[in-house]
Amino acid sequence: MLFLVAALLLLGVVLGTVAHAPLTFTVVAAAVIAAWLGIFALRERHGRRHHTSIH
């Protein structure tokens, strides 16, 4: 019984608020974060490719 309580507590800590949020909200938030990270990566790659270093 103690193992079950510890496992559920660990699962709650790992999942955090995602476990309590609706699935549609979680999917939309994940898509927004993925798009933001993708745009950031593209801007960084584009900026480093066209920026010459003086060092």
ZIDAWO-V380781 format. One record per residue. N is the residue number from 1. RES is the residue in three letters. PSI is psi in radians with two decimals (999 if undefined). Layout:
N&RES&PSI / N&RES&PSI
This chain:
1&MET&-0.70 / 2&LEU&-0.65 / 3&PHE&-0.72 / 4&LEU&-0.74 / 5&VAL&-0.75 / 6&ALA&-0.70 / 7&ALA&-0.76 / 8&LEU&-0.65 / 9&LEU&-0.76 / 10&LEU&-0.72 / 11&LEU&-0.71 / 12&GLY&-0.67 / 13&VAL&-0.73 / 14&VAL&-0.79 / 15&LEU&-0.53 / 16&GLY&-2.43 / 17&THR&-0.24 / 18&VAL&-0.56 / 19&ALA&-0.43 / 20&HIS&-0.19 / 21&ALA&2.63 / 22&PRO&2.68 / 23&LEU&-0.68 / 24&THR&-0.69 / 25&PHE&-0.71 / 26&THR&-0.75 / 27&VAL&-0.75 / 28&VAL&-0.76 / 29&ALA&-0.70 / 30&ALA&-0.68 / 31&ALA&-0.71 / 32&VAL&-0.78 / 33&ILE&-0.73 / 34&ALA&-0.72 / 35&ALA&-0.75 / 36&TRP&-0.77 / 37&LEU&-0.65 / 38&GLY&-0.77 / 39&ILE&-0.73 / 40&PHE&-0.77 / 41&ALA&-0.73 / 42&LEU&-0.72 / 43&ARG&-0.69 / 44&GLU&-0.77 / 45&ARG&-0.74 / 46&HIS&-0.71 / 47&GLY&-0.67 / 48&ARG&-0.50 / 49&ARG&-0.65 / 50&HIS&-0.01 / 51&HIS&2.15 / 52&THR&2.42 / 53&SER&2.39 / 54&ILE&-0.38 / 55&HIS&999
